[in-house]
């Protein structure tokens, strides 16, 4: 007799993450990104690219075989053009992920990796504290 599967029964993490990735991707999206590929890129990034590059370059998004990375300095955007083929090979060998194209974004100064820009404060609503009051 086959056992009935209940929604509350545990499922393997790979299956659960795969379902989440599929649910988040629009039906017309090109290139499937598996949970294993996402885990390979984000979880093994330092192993794949090395500590020197990982200090300055972080993955933001993997869409099929298109990888979006963020660099902390424009010089690293240039540097990546020279090591792109090596990074593709390392990601394939270490993380088991095929990357065909890279998109490089330069982080703006003062922003954390992948963070959203701060909202501007309306000066009319700012409160004055003792530290910010002018002495007369």
SVG drawing of the C-alpha trace seen along z (x, -y; Angstrom):
<svg xmlns="http://www.w3.org/2000/svg" viewBox="-3 -83 47 85">
<polyline fill="none" stroke="black" stroke-width="0.4" points="0.0,0.0 1.4,-3.4 1.9,-5.9 -0.1,-9.1 2.1,-12.2 0.9,-14.8 1.8,-18.5 3.3,-18.5 5.7,-15.7 9.4,-16.8 10.8,-17.0 14.5,-17.0 15.9,-20.6 17.0,-20.3 13.4,-19.6 12.0,-22.4 14.5,-25.0 14.0,-23.9 10.2,-24.4 10.9,-27.9 13.2,-28.9 10.6,-27.6 7.8,-29.5 9.8,-32.8 10.7,-32.5 8.2,-33.8 6.9,-31.1 8.5,-32.9 11.9,-33.3 14.8,-31.9 17.3,-29.4 16.4,-27.4 18.5,-28.1 18.4,-25.1 18.8,-25.4 22.0,-23.4 23.4,-26.1 22.4,-28.9 24.0,-27.1 27.1,-26.4 27.6,-30.0 26.6,-31.7 27.8,-29.0 31.2,-28.2 32.0,-31.6 35.2,-32.1 36.4,-28.6 35.7,-29.1 37.2,-32.6 39.8,-32.7 39.9,-35.0 41.6,-37.9 38.8,-38.3 36.1,-37.4 37.1,-40.4 36.2,-42.7 33.7,-40.9 30.4,-39.4 27.7,-37.5 24.3,-39.2 22.1,-37.1 22.3,-34.0 19.7,-33.8 20.3,-30.6 23.8,-31.0 23.9,-34.8 25.8,-35.8 25.4,-39.4 28.3,-40.4 29.1,-43.6 32.6,-45.0 33.7,-47.5 35.9,-49.5 35.8,-50.3 39.3,-48.8 37.8,-45.4 35.3,-45.7 38.2,-46.1 40.2,-43.3 37.2,-40.9 37.4,-41.2 40.9,-39.7 40.0,-36.8 36.5,-36.1 37.4,-32.8 39.3,-31.6 36.3,-32.4 34.0,-30.5 36.2,-27.5 36.6,-27.7 32.8,-28.1 32.2,-25.0 34.9,-22.9 34.3,-24.0 30.7,-24.9 29.4,-22.8 27.8,-25.9 28.0,-26.9 28.2,-30.7 28.2,-32.0 27.9,-35.7 28.8,-38.1 27.2,-41.4 29.4,-43.6 28.0,-46.3 30.1,-48.8 29.0,-49.4 28.4,-53.1 30.5,-54.4 28.9,-54.0 26.6,-51.2 26.8,-47.6 26.9,-44.8 23.4,-44.3 21.8,-47.0 19.2,-49.4 20.0,-53.2 19.2,-55.1 16.1,-57.2 16.7,-60.9 15.5,-62.5 13.2,-65.5 15.0,-68.3 11.7,-69.7 11.0,-66.5 14.4,-66.0 14.6,-66.5 17.2,-68.5 19.2,-66.8 21.6,-68.4 24.6,-67.2 23.2,-68.9 22.0,-72.2 24.1,-75.2 25.5,-77.2 24.7,-80.9"/>
</svg>
